[in-house]
Amino acid sequence: MLNQLLSLLVREEDEELIMLLKGGARLLSHAKLSDDCIKMVLFVTHQIIEQDVWKVTLFALNMLQILIFENFFMFQPYVEDIQHLLLARLQDNTIEVRELAANAISGLVRCKFIQSVDQLQVVFSKLSISKIQRRNKSADNPDAPEEQNQLVKRHAGVLGLSALVGACPYTVPEWLPSVLDHISDHLRDPAPIQATVKKVMSDFKRTHHDNWQNHKMKFTEEQLTSLSDLLVSPSYYA
């Protein structure tokens, strides 16, 4: 039934019926699933995302997260498939989908469903240095598709790195200072990357405030200086 509801969401145009379908899918997303059902859910989720209807994609990703948390151990054999799906959505043309994919990655890393942090760090770092060719704009010559594609890739990388930071709200793992340092290099990037950088730095300061005297020992002086340049109250990191 869950698979049928998801499929209907793509084809249905009646707004009232869509709301009812979403309500039904939310209720079913808390169900305990068999292995065969999990395989079908993943298959249908892939199909829905390929339809490129961003609002439905958002709903499908949200529902998938709930299903994973409700069926944590049953989904573990499919970690690689789920990670691949989320990495692809991190490069979606719609910013809302990219941000939700990043939030999903962050949550799944935090609960140790996804454990390949080193691998993800390499992937995100590579995406984040995608070259953006800046050209003069005119009314008759908007941003070329390849330029927009490079911007999306670069944003995906910064979002991914930010997701890793967000997965550690009260700790500072060995790899985290270098990731924050890398993110700080993108402060002057064009929108929407700059906003992502400011948000992750602000969130990091808020979540690590109480134990900062211990946390800051994990950073070099150069890294602390870089952090201080990005925050509203730089004296905090002095």
C-alpha positions as CSV (number, residue, x, y, z in Angstrom):
1,M,0.0,0.0,0.0
2,L,2.8,2.4,0.8
3,N,4.3,1.9,-2.6
4,Q,1.0,2.6,-4.3
5,L,0.6,5.8,-2.3
6,L,4.0,7.0,-3.4
7,S,3.3,6.2,-7.0
8,L,0.0,8.1,-6.9
9,L,1.7,11.2,-5.5
10,V,3.6,11.6,-8.8
11,R,0.5,11.3,-11.0
12,E,-2.2,13.0,-9.0
13,E,-3.0,16.7,-9.6
14,D,-5.9,17.2,-7.1
15,E,-4.5,19.1,-4.2
16,E,-7.0,17.8,-1.7
17,L,-6.4,14.2,-2.7
18,I,-2.6,14.8,-2.5
19,M,-3.0,15.9,1.1
20,L,-4.9,12.8,1.9
21,L,-2.3,10.6,0.1
22,K,0.5,12.3,2.1
23,G,-1.4,11.7,5.3
24,G,-1.8,8.1,4.6
25,A,1.8,7.7,3.6
26,R,3.0,9.4,6.8
27,L,1.0,6.9,8.9
28,L,2.3,4.0,6.9
29,S,5.9,5.3,7.2
30,H,5.9,4.3,10.8
31,A,5.2,0.6,10.0
32,K,7.6,-2.2,10.6
33,L,8.6,-3.5,7.2
34,S,9.7,-6.9,5.9
35,D,12.8,-7.2,3.8
36,D,10.8,-7.6,0.6
37,C,8.8,-4.5,1.4
38,I,12.0,-2.5,2.1
39,K,13.3,-3.5,-1.4
40,M,10.1,-2.3,-3.0
41,V,10.1,1.0,-1.1
42,L,13.6,1.7,-2.3
43,F,12.7,0.8,-5.8
44,V,9.6,3.0,-5.8
45,T,11.6,5.9,-4.1
46,H,14.1,5.7,-7.0
47,Q,11.3,5.8,-9.5
48,I,9.7,8.8,-7.9
49,I,12.9,10.8,-7.8
50,E,13.5,10.1,-11.4
51,Q,10.2,11.8,-12.2
52,D,11.9,15.1,-11.1
53,V,8.9,16.5,-9.3
54,W,10.7,18.3,-6.5
55,K,7.9,18.6,-4.0
56,V,7.2,14.9,-4.2
57,T,10.9,14.2,-4.0
58,L,11.0,16.2,-0.7
59,F,8.2,14.1,0.6
60,A,9.7,10.8,-0.5
61,L,13.0,11.7,1.2
62,N,11.4,12.7,4.4
63,M,9.3,9.5,4.5
64,L,12.4,7.4,3.7
65,Q,14.2,8.9,6.8
66,I,11.3,8.0,9.0
67,L,11.2,4.5,7.6
68,I,14.9,4.0,8.2
69,F,14.6,5.1,11.9
70,E,11.6,2.9,12.4
71,N,13.3,-0.1,10.7
72,F,16.9,0.8,11.5
73,F,18.5,-2.7,11.4
74,M,16.3,-3.9,8.5
75,F,17.6,-1.1,6.3
76,Q,21.3,-1.7,7.1
77,P,21.9,-4.1,4.2
78,Y,20.9,-1.2,1.9
79,V,23.2,1.5,3.3
80,E,25.2,1.8,0.1
81,D,22.1,2.2,-2.0
82,I,20.6,4.8,0.3
83,Q,23.9,6.7,0.5
84,H,24.1,6.7,-3.3
85,L,20.6,8.0,-3.5
86,L,21.2,10.9,-1.1
87,L,24.5,11.8,-2.8
88,A,22.7,12.1,-6.1
89,R,20.0,14.4,-4.5
90,L,22.8,16.5,-3.0
91,Q,23.4,17.7,-6.6
92,D,19.7,18.2,-7.4
93,N,18.8,21.4,-9.4
94,T,16.4,22.4,-6.6
95,I,18.0,23.9,-3.6
96,E,15.3,22.6,-1.2
97,V,16.1,19.0,-2.3
98,R,19.8,19.5,-1.9
99,E,19.3,20.9,1.6
100,L,17.0,18.1,2.7
101,A,19.5,15.5,1.3
102,A,22.2,17.1,3.4
103,N,20.1,17.0,6.5
104,A,19.3,13.4,5.8
105,I,23.0,12.5,5.4
106,S,23.8,14.4,8.7
107,G,21.2,12.5,10.6
108,L,22.2,9.1,9.3
109,V,25.9,9.8,10.0
110,R,25.0,11.0,13.5
111,C,23.1,7.8,14.3
112,K,26.0,5.8,12.7
113,F,23.7,4.3,10.0
114,I,26.2,5.8,7.5
115,Q,29.7,5.3,8.8
116,S,31.9,6.0,5.8
117,V,32.9,9.5,7.0
118,D,36.4,9.5,5.5
119,Q,35.0,8.5,2.1
120,L,32.3,11.1,2.2
121,Q,34.8,13.8,3.2
122,V,36.8,13.0,0.1
123,V,33.7,13.1,-2.1
124,F,32.4,16.4,-0.7
125,S,35.8,18.1,-0.7
126,K,36.2,17.3,-4.4
127,L,32.7,18.6,-5.2
128,S,33.3,21.8,-3.2
129,I,36.3,22.8,-5.4
130,S,34.3,22.6,-8.7
131,K,35.3,25.6,-10.7
132,I,32.7,28.3,-11.3
133,Q,33.3,30.2,-14.5
134,R,32.0,33.8,-13.9
135,R,30.9,35.5,-17.1
136,N,29.1,38.8,-17.8
137,K,25.4,38.4,-17.7
138,S,22.9,40.1,-20.0
139,A,19.1,39.8,-20.5
140,D,19.8,37.8,-23.6
141,N,22.5,35.7,-22.1
142,P,21.6,34.2,-18.7
143,D,23.9,31.8,-16.8
144,A,24.8,28.9,-19.1
145,P,23.6,25.5,-18.0
146,E,27.2,24.3,-17.5
147,E,27.9,27.3,-15.2
148,Q,24.8,26.5,-13.1
149,N,25.8,22.9,-13.0
150,Q,29.2,23.7,-11.6
151,L,27.6,26.0,-9.0
152,V,25.3,23.2,-7.9
153,K,28.2,20.8,-7.6
154,R,30.2,23.3,-5.5
155,H,27.2,23.9,-3.3
156,A,26.6,20.1,-3.0
157,G,30.2,19.8,-1.7
158,V,29.8,22.5,0.9
159,L,26.4,21.1,2.0
160,G,28.0,17.7,2.3
161,L,30.8,18.9,4.5
162,S,28.4,21.0,6.5
163,A,26.3,17.8,7.0
164,L,29.3,16.0,8.5
165,V,29.8,18.9,10.9
166,G,26.2,18.9,11.9
167,A,26.4,15.2,12.6
168,C,28.6,16.0,15.6
169,P,26.7,18.7,17.6
170,Y,28.5,18.1,20.9
171,T,31.8,16.6,20.0
172,V,34.9,17.4,17.9
173,P,36.2,14.3,16.1
174,E,39.7,14.4,14.8
175,W,38.6,15.2,11.3
176,L,36.2,18.0,12.1
177,P,38.6,21.0,12.4
178,S,40.0,20.5,8.9
179,V,36.5,20.2,7.5
180,L,35.5,23.5,9.2
181,D,38.7,25.0,7.8
182,H,37.7,23.8,4.3
183,I,34.2,25.2,4.7
184,S,35.6,28.6,5.8
185,D,37.3,28.9,2.4
186,H,33.9,29.3,0.8
187,L,32.7,32.3,2.7
188,R,33.0,34.6,-0.3
189,D,31.4,32.1,-2.7
190,P,28.2,33.2,-4.6
191,A,24.7,32.5,-3.3
192,P,23.5,30.1,-2.0
193,I,26.9,28.8,-0.8
194,Q,27.7,31.7,1.3
195,A,24.5,31.3,3.3
196,T,25.3,27.6,3.9
197,V,28.7,28.5,5.2
198,K,27.3,31.1,7.6
199,K,24.6,28.7,8.9
200,V,26.9,25.8,9.6
201,M,29.4,28.1,11.5
202,S,26.6,29.7,13.5
203,D,25.2,26.2,14.3
204,F,28.6,25.0,15.3
205,K,29.2,27.8,17.7
206,R,25.8,27.3,19.3
207,T,26.1,23.6,19.8
208,H,29.7,23.7,21.1
209,H,29.4,26.8,23.3
210,D,29.1,25.0,26.6
211,N,32.2,22.9,26.4
212,W,34.3,25.2,24.2
213,Q,37.3,25.4,26.5
214,N,37.8,21.7,25.9
215,H,36.7,21.6,22.3
216,K,39.1,24.4,21.2
217,M,42.1,22.2,22.2
218,K,41.4,20.1,19.1
219,F,42.1,23.1,16.8
220,T,45.4,24.8,15.8
221,E,45.8,28.5,16.3
222,E,45.5,29.1,12.6
223,Q,42.2,27.2,12.5
224,L,40.9,29.1,15.5
225,T,41.7,32.4,13.8
226,S,39.9,31.2,10.7
227,L,36.8,30.4,12.7
228,S,36.8,33.7,14.5
229,D,36.7,35.6,11.2
230,L,33.4,33.9,10.3
231,L,31.4,34.3,13.5
232,V,29.4,37.2,14.9
233,S,31.4,37.3,18.1
234,P,35.0,36.5,17.1
235,S,36.3,37.3,20.7
236,Y,34.6,34.0,21.8
237,Y,37.4,32.0,20.0
238,A,40.2,34.1,21.3
